[in-house]
Amino acid sequence: MSHHTVHPSALAVRGAGYEVDGAKLIADVDLDVAPGEFVGVIGPNGAGKSTLLRTVHRVLRPTAGTVRIDGDDLWALPPRALARRMAAVLQENVAEFDLTVEEVVAMGRSPHKRLFSADNDDDRRLVMTSLELVGAAHLGPRGYPSLSGGEKQRVLLARALTQEPALLVLDEPTNHLDIAHQMEVLSVVRRLGTSVLAVLHDLNLAALYCDRLYVLAEGRVAASGTPAEVLTPGLLADVYHVRADVEVHPLTGAPNVVLLPPE
Ligand SMILES: Nc1ncnc2c1ncn2[C@@H]1O[C@H](COP(=O)(O)OP(=O)(O)OP(=O)(O)O)[C@@H](O)[C@H]1O
């Protein structure tokens, strides 16, 4: 008998491609998220980051390759079973629900419930805990459409948290947030210990919070590794066409990118 326990990747993307109208939006993408790992996807505008996340969240069916979650093919899982394992906050901001914040967040419980069953005390507690985690408990009774962009973003994250997923898929989870809420939201997600795949534009935030990074450029993985391995002046010049100085910050231990004006 083997004493090795096999831990399948929380997420395993193999040779994934998505082609539409003859354009390859992503191609040959291999990507893993280990259980509990916080993995970032970075890269310039139009590189294919959102397309990749949509294939991972089964919004798009890849035209090549496979996506597996805990070893199971994404497309072989019934939608509700998938929703119990994976939650996402993607870019296309869901139609403006005419609901209260609490009702929007409670929607995250639906994959765990039978059709039309009422919310129980556990559900209500989870909704409140999730809202507290993202610093939005005070918004509970408000109408969702009346929230600011940053408030909506935190509420949608709370909804994803009530889904209690093993894997969180986040497309620019901090783009509407002020600096304090950026740190708060990423710290909360980090502390959950959930596996995370997140598109981040801010390289220094990515360096602070991610275990590993994948750099997408023109639909392909241009580099991957720890933030220190990936965030080099050479890569930033190649992929983003910027001049940058990178040093490990003495207080954070993370690489810190300083952009330099063009020469
Ligand atoms: N139907 C289509 N035909 C051709 N190209 C498309 C089509 N749909 C999207 N694209 C292009 O695919 C590329 C990848 O888009 P995607 O949204 O995945 O990029 P991204 O890395 O998330 O960019 P950003 O940082 O700007 O959000 C873009 O250049 C986009 O214009």
The ligand as a MOL file (V3000), in Angstrom:
LIG
                    3D

  0  0  0     0  0            999 V3000
M  V30 BEGIN CTAB
M  V30 COUNTS 31 33 0 0 0
M  V30 BEGIN ATOM
M  V30 1 N -15.0120 37.9420 -30.3610 0
M  V30 2 C -13.7630 38.3910 -30.3110 0
M  V30 3 N -13.0000 38.3990 -31.4420 0
M  V30 4 C -11.7370 38.8550 -31.4220 0
M  V30 5 N -11.1190 39.2880 -30.3080 0
M  V30 6 C -11.8160 39.2930 -29.1530 0
M  V30 7 C -13.1630 38.8340 -29.0930 0
M  V30 8 N -13.5740 38.9630 -27.8090 0
M  V30 9 C -12.5240 39.4680 -27.1200 0
M  V30 10 N -11.4650 39.6780 -27.9130 0
M  V30 11 C -10.1220 40.1890 -27.5470 0
M  V30 12 O -9.4570 39.2240 -26.7620 0
M  V30 13 C -8.4460 39.8560 -25.9790 0
M  V30 14 C -8.4370 39.2900 -24.5730 0
M  V30 15 O -9.4730 39.8820 -23.8060 0
M  V30 16 P -9.5300 39.7140 -22.2300 0
M  V30 17 O -10.7400 40.4590 -21.7480 0
M  V30 18 O -9.4190 38.2890 -21.8840 0
M  V30 19 O -8.2040 40.4740 -21.7950 0
M  V30 20 P -7.6900 40.9300 -20.3560 0
M  V30 21 O -6.3050 40.4420 -20.2060 0
M  V30 22 O -8.6790 40.5490 -19.3190 0
M  V30 23 O -7.6540 42.5040 -20.5380 0
M  V30 24 P -7.8660 43.7350 -19.5030 0
M  V30 25 O -6.6300 43.8550 -18.6830 0
M  V30 26 O -7.9880 44.8920 -20.4610 0
M  V30 27 O -9.1140 43.4860 -18.7240 0
M  V30 28 C -8.7360 41.3600 -26.0970 0
M  V30 29 O -7.7940 41.9310 -26.9620 0
M  V30 30 C -10.1230 41.4220 -26.6920 0
M  V30 31 O -10.3150 42.5830 -27.4720 0
M  V30 END ATOM
M  V30 BEGIN BOND
M  V30 1 1 1 2
M  V30 2 1 2 3
M  V30 3 2 2 7
M  V30 4 2 3 4
M  V30 5 1 4 5
M  V30 6 2 5 6
M  V30 7 1 6 7
M  V30 8 1 6 10
M  V30 9 1 7 8
M  V30 10 2 8 9
M  V30 11 1 9 10
M  V30 12 1 10 11
M  V30 13 1 11 12
M  V30 14 1 11 30
M  V30 15 1 12 13
M  V30 16 1 13 14
M  V30 17 1 13 28
M  V30 18 1 14 15
M  V30 19 1 15 16
M  V30 20 2 16 17
M  V30 21 1 16 18
M  V30 22 1 16 19
M  V30 23 1 19 20
M  V30 24 2 20 21
M  V30 25 1 20 22
M  V30 26 1 20 23
M  V30 27 1 23 24
M  V30 28 2 24 25
M  V30 29 1 24 26
M  V30 30 1 24 27
M  V30 31 1 28 29
M  V30 32 1 28 30
M  V30 33 1 30 31
M  V30 END BOND
M  V30 END CTAB
M  END
